[in-house]
Structure formats: structure tokens, C-alpha cells
Amino acid sequence: MASRSEDVSASIQPVRVIRAASLCERVGIDVVLASETEQVTGSFKFRAARNVAVNTPQQYIITASSGNYGQALAAACAMAGKRCTVVMPDTSAKIKVDGVRRYGGAVEFVDTRLKSRQARVQELAAQNPDAYVSSAYDDPLVIEGNATLGRELAALSDQFDRVLAPIGGGGLTSGIITGLRESGCETPVFAAEPLIANDAARSLREGRIVVNDTEPQTVADGVRTVSVGKHNWAVLREGLAGIVEVSEENILEAVRVLFRCAELRVEPTGALPVAALLEAREEFAGQRVCCVISGGNVDPDRFDGILRDG
């Protein structure tokens, strides 16, 4: 029987490292891109989803997702011979909804103005008591899966001084911190978060988990969470060096910059680290910064519109 580490690594693609001189010139900082856009299902979420699907005994998994974790879990369940249902906002990007269904997952839409995704998940869980309820971020198995990226970055750490990654629920950043520290790497980890969805930044300032009243409608749909997870907070409160809060305008500009300067097609959430460099150059001046580009799942029409608007 395969060991857990072997199971976790199955089908995971190595992170793609990109250096683009024109990008460094545009943001005025020495940048290394660590891109997960070529990961299975187009984002880092497959690392966590694979770990969940392999290491839970249940044959049916229920989750809530704006799309990337849902696609990843559907793909991982298909590989593991399991089934899943993904509760998604009715405003979810079509490319992400189609992705869940393409990999065999069932989709349950919810109007988040009337009912939270988590409330619908709990209803489904009550109807299916034998199911495993998987959080896209607040789960030790998710952190463990995302730690595979941290270990990969640790092996590359001689190329940069700081790591900068998107934050929503905290699954990615807590996983990166965990993987780095397990590898003996002390590189500081910073997060990038939309200003209008800044519960993580407020949590770090106040020393406690701060919860949004509703899901913030930032253009970065992958971080529309009401708060960081409890398991994630246990890592983040001590492990994060800081959080940069970024405007919606700079998020969209970062999408354009990555396409024009690095030929990367990314979703707004994936562009958050570069948006942070545009927002706070002085914070990273003189540093070599590794920007984790978390995913590239964006509707073609939406992407073309972002480019046109710029």
C-alpha cells in the first residue's frame, strides 16, 4: 500500500517557475513567479483536493466552493472512485461550473444573498450523514496537501527573499508556511488580500479571527470567504509576516500585467500577489519576491473584457 506522502503527490504537477524581465521592470521589483496555472484543474487546489480524496474513508464528499476547489475535488474523487457535490454561488464563473461537471461532480447552486454556502452544505450533510464534509481551506488535510507546494518552494528558496501568496480562507498560505517550515526554510511569507474582503488582515491586526457579515463581492472570486479557518488561523497568526490589502483596480491591472509581461493567463485571485506589488512597492523594495500565482481559471469573455478595459 502506498504511503500517505506518495498518495498526496500522485498526479501533482511541479510548480512552474517563471522569470520575466519585463514584469520586473513594470513593478520595479525583482520578481520570481511560482505558477500553479498548469496544475491539474488549473489551480493549486488540486494539491489539497487530492489529499482529501485519498485520505478520507467516505465514498461521498460534500463541499462549498466558488469553483477551483470544487473542480479539483471532482477530479480527485473521479480518480479515487468517489463522488462529490459542490455547493456554488449562483454567480460562479461558467468555466468553473463546467469544470466541476466535466469531472463528474454534482453542482448545487445557492443565492448567497439569501443563504450562505455553508448553510446549504450543512443541509446536505444532514441528508447524507455518511458523507465527509470538506472545507476548501479549514481542514488539516487541506493544509497538508497545500504543504506540498511549500516544500517545493523551500527547494527553490535560494532564488528569493520573500514569498507572497493570495489569501482567502487561508488554506494556501497556511500550507505554504507549513511546507516551508517542515523543510527548515525560514523565508518570510506575506499574503495579498482584496481591501473590500480584508477579514484576514483585520484578524492579523486584532489577534483574533474577524468574520465578515456576508461574502464580500470582490472581483477575486476565489477569496470570497467570510473568514479564515480555525485550523488555518493556528498557523497564520504566528507564521504570516504581513498582509497587503489591494484595491479592485490593482487586481484587474495585475491580470493585465501578467498577461502582457509574462504571457500568463490568470484569474483575478491568482493575480493578487502582483497586485500587492503594484499597491505597496515600498514594502518589497530591494527584495527578491516569489509571487505564487494560484490559478488560471477565468471565463474567456471575462478575461478579454479585463484586457479591453485596461
Buried (B, 14 or more C-beta within 10 A) or exposed (E): EEEEEEBBBEEBEEBBBBEBEEBBEBBEBBBBBBBBBEBBBBBBBBBBBBBBBBBBEBBBBBBBBBBBBBBBBBBBBBBBEBBBBBBBBEBBBEBBBBBBBEBEBBBBBBEBEEEBBBEBBBBBBEEBEEBBBBBBBBBBBBBBBBBBBBBBBBEBBEBBBBBBBBBBBBBBBBBBBBBBBEBEBEBBBBBBBBBBBBBBBBBBEEEEBBEBEEBBBBBBBBBBBBBBBEBBBBBBBEBBBBBBBBBBEBBBBBBBBBBBBBEBBBBBBBBBBBBBBBBBEEBBEEBBBBBBBBBBBBBEEBBEEBBEEE
